[in-house]
Amino acid sequence: MDSSRKADVSRGVVLPCVALVVIFALGVVTGQHATYVAMMAVVPMLAAVFTGLAFTAIVAGVTLLAGLVLVFFPADEAVGDSIIPLVALVVFSAIALAVSRIRKVDEVFAPAPVERRKPMQFQLQTQADTDSMTGLLNRRGAIRALGSRNTASERVVAFLDCDLFRAINDEYGSDVGDEFLQAVAGRLRHSLPAHDTVARWDGDEFLLAVAADGTSAAPALERVVGSINGHPIRTTAGPIPATVSVGAALWGPGQELEDVIARAGRALYAAKNGGRGQVVVDGQTRAE
């Protein structure tokens, strides 16, 4: 319970009690019982505004009892004069209980506080941005992580495609194919620094965003490719030879991600058509 809520509850407990004692005492001292019985109607309403249903019911019961005491003991004025105020007190007590009940229902169905919603929203967002099979970012998560425009230093965006993956799926089945992709994802994740982006883009295609400039882009990507090419992937069906092709494009400050992705896609096409197992950066081929 936060501090503001605690303060409200404290006021809800203290104010009705003080108000009841003061009104009752004034009724006894002045002898104007009917007037002060009517004033008691405010007491359960105070409890309903600041506290819960249970405490409001207690306050309403005590207030009604105090009203009866004030009317009948001693009866210095005609009891009939206090009947209407007493009925009003009963009515307002019922209203207070109804108000307290409505507040309780509202609290049950009210949205969670912002500080409680944030972790839940973050968890849902993380799930929506994550590829369930590999644990990498998915396409949506990669785009969200990178943004639409490069505002940082020069980077390279690359597509990495598993060569002949369809043949692996056909020969060994989709379960082994999934194991293959999970192993590739693990090698990509461990071969790049944590600040670089690795995502499963589509099927057996991965997207990489690496901090590199024009001279270091190809060597950086070749190190990534080298962690896979020539090193068979271990699966439940046995080791499977693996090669990958990479097409990349430089992403300079101010450039739109959509344009860079299109250039990287064309570079990947060139890498696949050029014999696979190689890196192509903006049309410049570097064999692995």
C-alpha positions as CSV (number, residue, x, y, z in Angstrom):
1,M,0.0,0.0,0.0
2,D,1.5,3.4,-1.0
3,S,1.8,6.4,1.3
4,S,-1.2,8.2,-0.1
5,R,-3.5,5.2,0.3
6,K,-2.3,4.7,3.9
7,A,-3.1,8.4,4.6
8,D,-6.6,7.9,3.2
9,V,-7.2,4.9,5.4
10,S,-5.9,6.7,8.5
11,R,-8.2,9.6,7.8
12,G,-11.1,7.1,7.2
13,V,-10.5,5.5,10.6
14,V,-9.9,8.6,12.7
15,L,-12.4,11.1,11.2
16,P,-15.6,9.0,11.7
17,C,-14.6,8.1,15.3
18,V,-13.9,11.8,16.2
19,A,-17.0,13.0,14.4
20,L,-19.2,10.5,16.2
21,V,-17.8,11.3,19.7
22,V,-18.1,15.1,19.1
23,I,-21.7,14.9,17.7
24,F,-22.8,12.6,20.5
25,A,-21.3,14.8,23.2
26,L,-22.9,17.9,21.8
27,G,-26.3,16.1,21.6
28,V,-26.0,15.1,25.3
29,V,-24.8,18.6,26.4
30,T,-27.3,20.6,24.4
31,G,-30.2,18.3,24.8
32,Q,-31.1,18.8,21.1
33,H,-31.2,15.1,20.3
34,A,-33.1,15.2,17.0
35,T,-30.7,17.7,15.5
36,Y,-27.6,15.8,16.4
37,V,-29.0,12.4,15.4
38,A,-29.5,13.9,12.0
39,M,-25.9,15.2,12.0
40,M,-24.7,11.6,12.7
41,A,-25.6,10.7,9.1
42,V,-22.3,12.2,8.0
43,V,-20.3,9.6,10.1
44,P,-20.8,6.4,8.1
45,M,-20.4,8.5,4.9
46,L,-16.9,9.5,6.0
47,A,-16.0,5.9,6.6
48,A,-17.4,4.9,3.2
49,V,-15.3,7.5,1.4
50,F,-11.9,6.5,2.9
51,T,-12.1,2.9,4.1
52,G,-13.5,-0.5,3.1
53,L,-16.8,-2.2,3.4
54,A,-16.1,-4.0,6.7
55,F,-15.1,-0.9,8.6
56,T,-17.9,1.1,7.1
57,A,-20.4,-1.5,8.3
58,I,-18.9,-1.3,11.8
59,V,-19.1,2.5,11.9
60,A,-22.7,2.4,10.6
61,G,-23.7,0.0,13.3
62,V,-22.0,2.0,16.1
63,T,-23.5,5.2,14.8
64,L,-27.0,3.8,14.8
65,L,-26.5,2.5,18.3
66,A,-25.3,6.0,19.4
67,G,-28.4,7.5,17.7
68,L,-30.7,5.2,19.6
69,V,-29.0,6.0,22.9
70,L,-29.2,9.7,22.2
71,V,-32.9,9.4,21.4
72,F,-34.1,7.1,24.2
73,F,-31.6,7.7,27.1
74,P,-32.7,10.1,28.6
75,A,-35.7,11.2,26.6
76,D,-35.8,14.9,27.5
77,E,-37.9,15.7,24.5
78,A,-40.6,13.8,22.7
79,V,-39.3,10.7,21.1
80,G,-41.5,11.3,18.1
81,D,-39.4,14.4,17.2
82,S,-36.3,12.2,16.7
83,I,-38.0,9.5,14.5
84,I,-37.5,11.3,11.2
85,P,-33.7,12.0,12.0
86,L,-33.3,8.4,13.1
87,V,-34.9,7.1,9.9
88,A,-32.6,9.5,7.9
89,L,-29.6,8.1,9.8
90,V,-30.6,4.5,8.8
91,V,-31.0,5.6,5.2
92,F,-27.7,7.3,5.0
93,S,-26.0,4.3,6.7
94,A,-27.4,2.1,4.0
95,I,-26.2,4.6,1.3
96,A,-22.7,4.5,2.9
97,L,-22.6,0.7,2.8
98,A,-23.7,0.8,-0.9
99,V,-21.0,3.4,-1.7
100,S,-18.4,1.3,0.0
101,R,-19.5,-1.8,-1.8
102,I,-19.3,0.0,-5.2
103,R,-15.8,1.3,-4.4
104,K,-14.7,-2.3,-3.6
105,V,-16.0,-3.6,-6.9
106,D,-14.3,-0.7,-8.7
107,E,-10.9,-1.5,-7.1
108,V,-11.2,-5.2,-8.2
109,F,-11.8,-4.3,-11.8
110,A,-9.7,-1.2,-11.9
111,P,-6.5,-1.3,-14.1
112,A,-3.3,-2.2,-12.2
113,P,-1.3,0.8,-11.1
114,V,1.3,2.0,-13.6
115,E,4.2,0.8,-11.5
116,R,2.7,-2.7,-11.5
117,R,1.7,-2.6,-15.2
118,K,5.2,-1.8,-16.4
119,P,6.9,-5.1,-15.6
120,M,3.9,-6.9,-17.2
121,Q,4.0,-4.8,-20.3
122,F,7.8,-5.3,-20.6
123,Q,7.3,-9.1,-20.3
124,L,4.6,-9.1,-22.9
125,Q,6.7,-6.9,-25.2
126,T,9.7,-9.1,-24.8
127,Q,7.6,-12.2,-25.7
128,A,6.2,-10.5,-28.8
129,D,9.7,-9.5,-29.9
130,T,11.4,-12.9,-29.3
131,D,11.6,-15.9,-31.7
132,S,10.3,-18.8,-29.6
133,M,12.5,-21.4,-31.2
134,T,15.9,-19.8,-31.1
135,G,15.5,-17.2,-28.3
136,L,16.8,-14.5,-30.7
137,L,14.9,-11.4,-31.6
138,N,12.3,-11.9,-34.3
139,R,11.8,-9.6,-37.3
140,R,9.6,-7.3,-35.3
141,G,12.0,-7.2,-32.4
142,A,14.9,-6.5,-34.7
143,I,13.2,-3.6,-36.3
144,R,12.1,-2.2,-32.9
145,A,15.7,-2.6,-31.6
146,L,17.3,-0.9,-34.5
147,G,14.8,1.8,-35.2
148,S,13.9,3.2,-38.6
149,R,16.9,5.5,-39.0
150,N,20.5,5.2,-38.0
151,T,21.4,7.9,-35.5
152,A,24.6,6.2,-34.2
153,S,27.9,5.6,-35.9
154,E,28.3,3.6,-39.0
155,R,27.1,0.0,-38.9
156,V,26.7,-2.9,-41.2
157,V,23.4,-4.7,-41.7
158,A,23.6,-8.3,-43.0
159,F,21.4,-11.2,-43.9
160,L,22.9,-14.6,-43.2
161,D,21.3,-17.6,-44.9
162,C,21.8,-21.3,-44.2
163,D,22.8,-22.9,-47.5
164,L,20.8,-25.9,-48.6
165,F,18.7,-25.9,-45.5
166,R,15.7,-27.2,-47.3
167,A,17.6,-30.3,-48.2
168,I,18.5,-30.8,-44.5
169,N,14.8,-30.5,-43.6
170,D,13.8,-32.9,-46.3
171,E,16.4,-35.5,-45.3
172,Y,16.3,-35.3,-41.5
173,G,12.9,-33.9,-40.8
174,S,11.7,-30.6,-39.3
175,D,12.7,-31.4,-35.7
176,V,16.3,-31.9,-36.7
177,G,16.0,-28.8,-38.9
178,D,14.9,-26.9,-35.8
179,E,18.0,-28.2,-33.9
180,F,20.2,-27.1,-36.7
181,L,18.8,-23.5,-36.6
182,Q,19.1,-23.4,-32.8
183,A,22.7,-24.3,-33.1
184,V,23.4,-21.7,-35.8
185,A,21.6,-19.1,-33.6
186,G,23.9,-20.1,-30.6
187,R,27.0,-19.7,-32.7
188,L,25.9,-16.3,-34.0
189,R,25.1,-15.1,-30.5
190,H,28.5,-16.2,-29.2
191,S,30.5,-14.9,-32.1
192,L,29.3,-11.3,-31.9
193,P,29.6,-8.8,-29.0
194,A,26.5,-8.3,-26.9
195,H,25.9,-4.8,-28.2
196,D,25.4,-6.1,-31.8
197,T,22.0,-7.3,-32.9
198,V,21.2,-10.8,-33.9
199,A,17.7,-11.8,-35.0
200,R,15.9,-14.6,-36.8
201,W,14.5,-12.8,-39.8
202,D,12.6,-15.6,-41.5
203,G,12.9,-19.4,-41.7
204,D,16.7,-20.1,-42.0
205,E,17.6,-16.5,-42.6
206,F,19.1,-14.3,-39.8
207,L,19.7,-10.6,-39.6
208,L,22.9,-9.2,-38.1
209,A,23.6,-5.5,-37.2
210,V,27.3,-5.2,-36.5
211,A,29.3,-2.1,-35.4
212,A,31.7,-1.8,-38.3
213,D,32.8,0.6,-41.0
214,G,33.5,0.1,-44.7
215,T,37.0,-1.4,-44.1
216,S,36.1,-3.7,-41.2
217,A,32.7,-4.9,-42.3
218,A,33.7,-7.8,-44.5
219,P,36.4,-9.2,-42.1
220,A,33.9,-8.9,-39.2
221,L,31.3,-10.9,-41.0
222,E,33.8,-13.4,-42.2
223,R,34.7,-14.2,-38.6
224,V,31.0,-14.9,-38.0
225,V,30.7,-17.1,-41.1
226,G,33.9,-18.9,-40.0
227,S,32.2,-20.0,-36.8
228,I,29.8,-22.0,-38.9
229,N,31.4,-23.0,-42.2
230,G,33.5,-26.0,-41.9
231,H,32.3,-26.9,-38.5
232,P,29.5,-29.5,-38.6
233,I,26.3,-28.9,-36.5
234,R,25.7,-31.5,-33.9
235,T,22.1,-32.8,-33.9
236,T,20.3,-35.9,-32.7
237,A,20.6,-37.3,-36.2
238,G,24.4,-36.8,-36.0
239,P,26.7,-34.0,-37.2
240,I,25.5,-32.1,-40.3
241,P,27.9,-30.1,-42.5
242,A,26.9,-26.4,-42.6
243,T,27.7,-23.5,-44.8
244,V,26.1,-20.0,-44.8
245,S,26.1,-17.1,-47.2
246,V,26.0,-13.5,-46.1
247,G,24.9,-10.3,-47.9
248,A,25.5,-7.0,-46.2
249,A,25.2,-3.3,-46.7
250,L,26.7,-0.4,-44.8
251,W,24.3,1.6,-42.7
252,G,25.5,5.2,-42.3
253,P,24.1,7.8,-39.9
254,G,20.9,9.3,-41.2
255,Q,20.1,6.4,-43.6
256,E,16.8,4.6,-43.5
257,L,16.8,1.0,-42.3
258,E,14.4,0.0,-45.0
259,D,16.8,1.1,-47.8
260,V,19.7,-0.7,-46.1
261,I,17.8,-3.9,-45.7
262,A,16.9,-3.8,-49.4
263,R,20.6,-3.4,-50.3
264,A,21.6,-6.2,-48.0
265,G,19.0,-8.5,-49.5
266,R,20.4,-7.9,-53.0
267,A,23.9,-8.6,-51.7
268,L,22.6,-11.9,-50.2
269,Y,21.1,-12.8,-53.5
270,A,24.5,-12.2,-55.1
271,A,26.3,-14.3,-52.5
272,K,23.9,-17.2,-53.1
273,N,24.2,-17.0,-56.8
274,G,28.0,-16.6,-56.6
275,G,28.5,-20.1,-55.2
276,R,27.3,-19.8,-51.6
277,G,29.5,-20.0,-48.5
278,Q,30.7,-16.4,-49.0
279,V,30.3,-12.8,-47.9
280,V,29.1,-10.0,-50.2
281,V,29.2,-6.4,-49.0
282,D,27.6,-3.9,-51.3
283,G,28.6,-6.0,-54.4
284,Q,32.1,-6.8,-53.3
285,T,32.6,-10.5,-52.8
286,R,34.9,-12.0,-50.2
287,A,35.1,-15.8,-50.3
288,E,35.2,-17.7,-47.0
